[in-house]
Amino acid sequence: MDNTGETASSSTCTSQHYVTVTHQQLGYILSDISQTTGVGTERCPWLVVVRRGQRIRITLYDLATAPSTWSGQRQAAQTDKGRCLLYATLREGLEADGVGDHMVCSGAGTREQEVYTSRDHSLAITVHYAPGSRFILQYEGLQS
């Protein structure tokens, strides 16, 4: 879902293999939308594109239940800070190699936190589902 209230459907992905949100300076991606439609998943990630020369800041709003509900879940990821519940993977543009992917994990008690600022004007976002997880990713175009 973006800031205009539009929602995407799985049919949006069939021809492009990703859903593009272009030139919006501020928008939101809801985990519930990805769960319901399949849009934003590994098969069809979001591609956020802002104006050339801008970067994209991602802020996590964590609405999930306490960490005790996800310990040991399949979607737990190992990061340099230990294990966490994996919410999303961010990839610069459409780089296929995955080197430098940034993992967005549960807020661990923090409801709102800036989690990433892109190097370029496009960012692919893959949403991962785990029981008990609910979150919003806000994207915002920034002047470089």
Biotite code that builds the C-alpha atoms (Angstrom):
import biotite.structure as struc

atoms = struc.array([
    struc.Atom([0.000, 0.000, 0.000], chain_id="A", res_id=1, res_name="MET", atom_name="CA", element="C"),
    struc.Atom([1.373, 3.427, -0.776], chain_id="A", res_id=2, res_name="ASP", atom_name="CA", element="C"),
    struc.Atom([0.453, 6.819, 0.616], chain_id="A", res_id=3, res_name="ASN", atom_name="CA", element="C"),
    struc.Atom([-2.365, 7.246, -1.904], chain_id="A", res_id=4, res_name="THR", atom_name="CA", element="C"),
    struc.Atom([-4.258, 4.295, -0.455], chain_id="A", res_id=5, res_name="GLY", atom_name="CA", element="C"),
    struc.Atom([-3.790, 2.102, -3.517], chain_id="A", res_id=6, res_name="GLU", atom_name="CA", element="C"),
    struc.Atom([-3.173, -1.593, -3.034], chain_id="A", res_id=7, res_name="THR", atom_name="CA", element="C"),
    struc.Atom([-1.397, -3.972, -5.326], chain_id="A", res_id=8, res_name="ALA", atom_name="CA", element="C"),
    struc.Atom([-2.573, -7.399, -6.343], chain_id="A", res_id=9, res_name="SER", atom_name="CA", element="C"),
    struc.Atom([-0.693, -10.535, -7.312], chain_id="A", res_id=10, res_name="SER", atom_name="CA", element="C"),
    struc.Atom([-1.709, -9.922, -10.941], chain_id="A", res_id=11, res_name="SER", atom_name="CA", element="C"),
    struc.Atom([0.474, -6.790, -10.895], chain_id="A", res_id=12, res_name="THR", atom_name="CA", element="C"),
    struc.Atom([3.527, -9.037, -10.621], chain_id="A", res_id=13, res_name="CYS", atom_name="CA", element="C"),
    struc.Atom([2.903, -11.442, -13.446], chain_id="A", res_id=14, res_name="THR", atom_name="CA", element="C"),
    struc.Atom([4.456, -9.375, -16.209], chain_id="A", res_id=15, res_name="SER", atom_name="CA", element="C"),
    struc.Atom([7.099, -7.424, -14.292], chain_id="A", res_id=16, res_name="GLN", atom_name="CA", element="C"),
    struc.Atom([8.248, -9.819, -11.524], chain_id="A", res_id=17, res_name="HIS", atom_name="CA", element="C"),
    struc.Atom([8.191, -6.884, -9.106], chain_id="A", res_id=18, res_name="TYR", atom_name="CA", element="C"),
    struc.Atom([5.815, -4.071, -8.187], chain_id="A", res_id=19, res_name="VAL", atom_name="CA", element="C"),
    struc.Atom([7.186, -0.592, -8.789], chain_id="A", res_id=20, res_name="THR", atom_name="CA", element="C"),
    struc.Atom([6.347, 2.423, -6.682], chain_id="A", res_id=21, res_name="VAL", atom_name="CA", element="C"),
    struc.Atom([7.820, 5.394, -8.529], chain_id="A", res_id=22, res_name="THR", atom_name="CA", element="C"),
    struc.Atom([8.643, 8.972, -7.722], chain_id="A", res_id=23, res_name="HIS", atom_name="CA", element="C"),
    struc.Atom([6.645, 9.189, -4.524], chain_id="A", res_id=24, res_name="GLN", atom_name="CA", element="C"),
    struc.Atom([8.493, 11.060, -1.836], chain_id="A", res_id=25, res_name="GLN", atom_name="CA", element="C"),
    struc.Atom([6.767, 9.260, 1.035], chain_id="A", res_id=26, res_name="LEU", atom_name="CA", element="C"),
    struc.Atom([4.903, 5.989, 1.263], chain_id="A", res_id=27, res_name="GLY", atom_name="CA", element="C"),
    struc.Atom([4.206, 2.926, 3.353], chain_id="A", res_id=28, res_name="TYR", atom_name="CA", element="C"),
    struc.Atom([4.448, -0.832, 2.897], chain_id="A", res_id=29, res_name="ILE", atom_name="CA", element="C"),
    struc.Atom([2.286, -2.867, 5.268], chain_id="A", res_id=30, res_name="LEU", atom_name="CA", element="C"),
    struc.Atom([3.215, -6.443, 6.133], chain_id="A", res_id=31, res_name="SER", atom_name="CA", element="C"),
    struc.Atom([-0.493, -7.347, 6.123], chain_id="A", res_id=32, res_name="ASP", atom_name="CA", element="C"),
    struc.Atom([-0.799, -6.386, 2.441], chain_id="A", res_id=33, res_name="ILE", atom_name="CA", element="C"),
    struc.Atom([2.063, -8.704, 1.479], chain_id="A", res_id=34, res_name="SER", atom_name="CA", element="C"),
    struc.Atom([0.577, -11.535, 3.510], chain_id="A", res_id=35, res_name="GLN", atom_name="CA", element="C"),
    struc.Atom([-2.840, -11.121, 1.889], chain_id="A", res_id=36, res_name="THR", atom_name="CA", element="C"),
    struc.Atom([-1.844, -10.473, -1.738], chain_id="A", res_id=37, res_name="THR", atom_name="CA", element="C"),
    struc.Atom([1.597, -12.063, -2.091], chain_id="A", res_id=38, res_name="GLY", atom_name="CA", element="C"),
    struc.Atom([2.901, -8.753, -3.391], chain_id="A", res_id=39, res_name="VAL", atom_name="CA", element="C"),
    struc.Atom([6.234, -7.816, -1.857], chain_id="A", res_id=40, res_name="GLY", atom_name="CA", element="C"),
    struc.Atom([7.323, -11.416, -1.317], chain_id="A", res_id=41, res_name="THR", atom_name="CA", element="C"),
    struc.Atom([10.427, -13.074, -2.785], chain_id="A", res_id=42, res_name="GLU", atom_name="CA", element="C"),
    struc.Atom([8.458, -13.934, -5.925], chain_id="A", res_id=43, res_name="ARG", atom_name="CA", element="C"),
    struc.Atom([7.388, -10.323, -6.407], chain_id="A", res_id=44, res_name="CYS", atom_name="CA", element="C"),
    struc.Atom([9.301, -7.731, -4.341], chain_id="A", res_id=45, res_name="PRO", atom_name="CA", element="C"),
    struc.Atom([8.463, -4.045, -4.111], chain_id="A", res_id=46, res_name="TRP", atom_name="CA", element="C"),
    struc.Atom([10.742, -1.739, -6.090], chain_id="A", res_id=47, res_name="LEU", atom_name="CA", element="C"),
    struc.Atom([10.745, 1.793, -4.692], chain_id="A", res_id=48, res_name="VAL", atom_name="CA", element="C"),
    struc.Atom([12.144, 4.369, -7.112], chain_id="A", res_id=49, res_name="VAL", atom_name="CA", element="C"),
    struc.Atom([12.590, 8.056, -6.264], chain_id="A", res_id=50, res_name="VAL", atom_name="CA", element="C"),
    struc.Atom([14.087, 10.831, -8.390], chain_id="A", res_id=51, res_name="ARG", atom_name="CA", element="C"),
    struc.Atom([17.660, 10.404, -9.617], chain_id="A", res_id=52, res_name="ARG", atom_name="CA", element="C"),
    struc.Atom([20.092, 11.974, -7.185], chain_id="A", res_id=53, res_name="GLY", atom_name="CA", element="C"),
    struc.Atom([17.926, 11.102, -4.195], chain_id="A", res_id=54, res_name="GLN", atom_name="CA", element="C"),
    struc.Atom([18.325, 8.306, -1.676], chain_id="A", res_id=55, res_name="ARG", atom_name="CA", element="C"),
    struc.Atom([15.655, 6.349, 0.175], chain_id="A", res_id=56, res_name="ILE", atom_name="CA", element="C"),
    struc.Atom([15.324, 6.246, 3.947], chain_id="A", res_id=57, res_name="ARG", atom_name="CA", element="C"),
    struc.Atom([13.491, 3.256, 5.423], chain_id="A", res_id=58, res_name="ILE", atom_name="CA", element="C"),
    struc.Atom([11.843, 3.511, 8.843], chain_id="A", res_id=59, res_name="THR", atom_name="CA", element="C"),
    struc.Atom([10.391, 0.472, 10.618], chain_id="A", res_id=60, res_name="LEU", atom_name="CA", element="C"),
    struc.Atom([7.211, 0.729, 12.691], chain_id="A", res_id=61, res_name="TYR", atom_name="CA", element="C"),
    struc.Atom([7.096, -2.537, 14.634], chain_id="A", res_id=62, res_name="ASP", atom_name="CA", element="C"),
    struc.Atom([3.602, -3.585, 15.674], chain_id="A", res_id=63, res_name="LEU", atom_name="CA", element="C"),
    struc.Atom([4.501, -7.172, 16.589], chain_id="A", res_id=64, res_name="ALA", atom_name="CA", element="C"),
    struc.Atom([4.011, -9.062, 19.776], chain_id="A", res_id=65, res_name="THR", atom_name="CA", element="C"),
    struc.Atom([6.812, -9.681, 22.259], chain_id="A", res_id=66, res_name="ALA", atom_name="CA", element="C"),
    struc.Atom([10.003, -11.441, 21.041], chain_id="A", res_id=67, res_name="PRO", atom_name="CA", element="C"),
    struc.Atom([9.134, -14.544, 23.073], chain_id="A", res_id=68, res_name="SER", atom_name="CA", element="C"),
    struc.Atom([6.492, -15.396, 20.448], chain_id="A", res_id=69, res_name="THR", atom_name="CA", element="C"),
    struc.Atom([9.092, -15.830, 17.713], chain_id="A", res_id=70, res_name="TRP", atom_name="CA", element="C"),
    struc.Atom([12.158, -17.368, 19.326], chain_id="A", res_id=71, res_name="SER", atom_name="CA", element="C"),
    struc.Atom([13.258, -20.281, 17.185], chain_id="A", res_id=72, res_name="GLY", atom_name="CA", element="C"),
    struc.Atom([10.940, -19.435, 14.276], chain_id="A", res_id=73, res_name="GLN", atom_name="CA", element="C"),
    struc.Atom([11.994, -20.434, 10.768], chain_id="A", res_id=74, res_name="ARG", atom_name="CA", element="C"),
    struc.Atom([12.331, -16.793, 9.742], chain_id="A", res_id=75, res_name="GLN", atom_name="CA", element="C"),
    struc.Atom([14.919, -16.006, 12.418], chain_id="A", res_id=76, res_name="ALA", atom_name="CA", element="C"),
    struc.Atom([18.038, -14.592, 10.778], chain_id="A", res_id=77, res_name="ALA", atom_name="CA", element="C"),
    struc.Atom([21.612, -14.399, 11.961], chain_id="A", res_id=78, res_name="GLN", atom_name="CA", element="C"),
    struc.Atom([22.992, -10.862, 11.871], chain_id="A", res_id=79, res_name="THR", atom_name="CA", element="C"),
    struc.Atom([26.100, -9.196, 13.233], chain_id="A", res_id=80, res_name="ASP", atom_name="CA", element="C"),
    struc.Atom([23.979, -8.316, 16.297], chain_id="A", res_id=81, res_name="LYS", atom_name="CA", element="C"),
    struc.Atom([22.787, -11.889, 16.919], chain_id="A", res_id=82, res_name="GLY", atom_name="CA", element="C"),
    struc.Atom([19.567, -13.642, 15.950], chain_id="A", res_id=83, res_name="ARG", atom_name="CA", element="C"),
    struc.Atom([16.438, -11.712, 15.078], chain_id="A", res_id=84, res_name="CYS", atom_name="CA", element="C"),
    struc.Atom([13.040, -12.161, 13.494], chain_id="A", res_id=85, res_name="LEU", atom_name="CA", element="C"),
    struc.Atom([13.487, -11.281, 9.826], chain_id="A", res_id=86, res_name="LEU", atom_name="CA", element="C"),
    struc.Atom([10.862, -8.809, 8.592], chain_id="A", res_id=87, res_name="TYR", atom_name="CA", element="C"),
    struc.Atom([12.295, -7.675, 5.251], chain_id="A", res_id=88, res_name="ALA", atom_name="CA", element="C"),
    struc.Atom([15.321, -7.763, 2.990], chain_id="A", res_id=89, res_name="THR", atom_name="CA", element="C"),
    struc.Atom([16.462, -4.581, 1.254], chain_id="A", res_id=90, res_name="LEU", atom_name="CA", element="C"),
    struc.Atom([18.500, -4.712, -1.953], chain_id="A", res_id=91, res_name="ARG", atom_name="CA", element="C"),
    struc.Atom([19.950, -1.763, -3.814], chain_id="A", res_id=92, res_name="GLU", atom_name="CA", element="C"),
    struc.Atom([18.135, -1.497, -7.162], chain_id="A", res_id=93, res_name="GLY", atom_name="CA", element="C"),
    struc.Atom([17.768, -4.834, -8.880], chain_id="A", res_id=94, res_name="LEU", atom_name="CA", element="C"),
    struc.Atom([21.227, -6.197, -8.059], chain_id="A", res_id=95, res_name="GLU", atom_name="CA", element="C"),
    struc.Atom([20.913, -9.922, -8.611], chain_id="A", res_id=96, res_name="ALA", atom_name="CA", element="C"),
    struc.Atom([23.844, -11.133, -6.538], chain_id="A", res_id=97, res_name="ASP", atom_name="CA", element="C"),
    struc.Atom([22.391, -10.248, -3.139], chain_id="A", res_id=98, res_name="GLY", atom_name="CA", element="C"),
    struc.Atom([25.785, -9.116, -1.893], chain_id="A", res_id=99, res_name="VAL", atom_name="CA", element="C"),
    struc.Atom([25.214, -6.284, 0.505], chain_id="A", res_id=100, res_name="GLY", atom_name="CA", element="C"),
    struc.Atom([21.564, -7.104, 1.169], chain_id="A", res_id=101, res_name="ASP", atom_name="CA", element="C"),
    struc.Atom([20.362, -5.421, 4.340], chain_id="A", res_id=102, res_name="HIS", atom_name="CA", element="C"),
    struc.Atom([18.151, -7.415, 6.698], chain_id="A", res_id=103, res_name="MET", atom_name="CA", element="C"),
    struc.Atom([15.400, -5.589, 8.564], chain_id="A", res_id=104, res_name="VAL", atom_name="CA", element="C"),
    struc.Atom([14.667, -7.336, 11.841], chain_id="A", res_id=105, res_name="CYS", atom_name="CA", element="C"),
    struc.Atom([12.123, -6.968, 14.596], chain_id="A", res_id=106, res_name="SER", atom_name="CA", element="C"),
    struc.Atom([12.440, -3.807, 16.616], chain_id="A", res_id=107, res_name="GLY", atom_name="CA", element="C"),
    struc.Atom([13.252, -5.764, 19.786], chain_id="A", res_id=108, res_name="ALA", atom_name="CA", element="C"),
    struc.Atom([11.051, -3.545, 21.914], chain_id="A", res_id=109, res_name="GLY", atom_name="CA", element="C"),
    struc.Atom([11.523, -0.392, 19.850], chain_id="A", res_id=110, res_name="THR", atom_name="CA", element="C"),
    struc.Atom([8.357, 0.558, 18.002], chain_id="A", res_id=111, res_name="ARG", atom_name="CA", element="C"),
    struc.Atom([9.942, 3.045, 15.576], chain_id="A", res_id=112, res_name="GLU", atom_name="CA", element="C"),
    struc.Atom([13.464, 3.051, 14.194], chain_id="A", res_id=113, res_name="GLN", atom_name="CA", element="C"),
    struc.Atom([15.309, 4.159, 11.080], chain_id="A", res_id=114, res_name="GLU", atom_name="CA", element="C"),
    struc.Atom([16.757, 0.980, 9.622], chain_id="A", res_id=115, res_name="VAL", atom_name="CA", element="C"),
    struc.Atom([18.423, 1.906, 6.331], chain_id="A", res_id=116, res_name="TYR", atom_name="CA", element="C"),
    struc.Atom([19.310, 4.664, 3.887], chain_id="A", res_id=117, res_name="THR", atom_name="CA", element="C"),
    struc.Atom([19.976, 3.590, 0.312], chain_id="A", res_id=118, res_name="SER", atom_name="CA", element="C"),
    struc.Atom([23.063, 4.485, -1.705], chain_id="A", res_id=119, res_name="ARG", atom_name="CA", element="C"),
    struc.Atom([21.030, 5.102, -4.864], chain_id="A", res_id=120, res_name="ASP", atom_name="CA", element="C"),
    struc.Atom([17.532, 6.103, -6.001], chain_id="A", res_id=121, res_name="HIS", atom_name="CA", element="C"),
    struc.Atom([16.011, 2.607, -6.169], chain_id="A", res_id=122, res_name="SER", atom_name="CA", element="C"),
    struc.Atom([15.546, -0.075, -3.548], chain_id="A", res_id=123, res_name="LEU", atom_name="CA", element="C"),
    struc.Atom([13.977, -3.536, -3.814], chain_id="A", res_id=124, res_name="ALA", atom_name="CA", element="C"),
    struc.Atom([12.078, -4.589, -0.688], chain_id="A", res_id=125, res_name="ILE", atom_name="CA", element="C"),
    struc.Atom([11.150, -8.204, 0.047], chain_id="A", res_id=126, res_name="THR", atom_name="CA", element="C"),
    struc.Atom([8.730, -8.754, 2.922], chain_id="A", res_id=127, res_name="VAL", atom_name="CA", element="C"),
    struc.Atom([9.035, -11.970, 4.959], chain_id="A", res_id=128, res_name="HIS", atom_name="CA", element="C"),
    struc.Atom([6.159, -13.446, 6.920], chain_id="A", res_id=129, res_name="TYR", atom_name="CA", element="C"),
    struc.Atom([6.416, -14.944, 10.382], chain_id="A", res_id=130, res_name="ALA", atom_name="CA", element="C"),
    struc.Atom([3.511, -15.682, 12.723], chain_id="A", res_id=131, res_name="PRO", atom_name="CA", element="C"),
    struc.Atom([2.910, -12.802, 15.123], chain_id="A", res_id=132, res_name="GLY", atom_name="CA", element="C"),
    struc.Atom([4.764, -10.252, 12.993], chain_id="A", res_id=133, res_name="SER", atom_name="CA", element="C"),
    struc.Atom([3.040, -7.018, 12.002], chain_id="A", res_id=134, res_name="ARG", atom_name="CA", element="C"),
    struc.Atom([4.938, -3.990, 10.811], chain_id="A", res_id=135, res_name="PHE", atom_name="CA", element="C"),
    struc.Atom([4.975, -0.991, 8.527], chain_id="A", res_id=136, res_name="ILE", atom_name="CA", element="C"),
    struc.Atom([7.952, 0.127, 6.448], chain_id="A", res_id=137, res_name="LEU", atom_name="CA", element="C"),
    struc.Atom([7.949, 3.810, 5.607], chain_id="A", res_id=138, res_name="GLN", atom_name="CA", element="C"),
    struc.Atom([10.028, 4.911, 2.629], chain_id="A", res_id=139, res_name="TYR", atom_name="CA", element="C"),
    struc.Atom([11.035, 8.512, 2.101], chain_id="A", res_id=140, res_name="GLU", atom_name="CA", element="C"),
    struc.Atom([12.974, 10.161, -0.714], chain_id="A", res_id=141, res_name="GLY", atom_name="CA", element="C"),
    struc.Atom([15.899, 12.270, 0.529], chain_id="A", res_id=142, res_name="LEU", atom_name="CA", element="C"),
    struc.Atom([18.023, 14.851, -1.240], chain_id="A", res_id=143, res_name="GLN", atom_name="CA", element="C"),
    struc.Atom([21.604, 13.563, -1.502], chain_id="A", res_id=144, res_name="SER", atom_name="CA", element="C"),
])
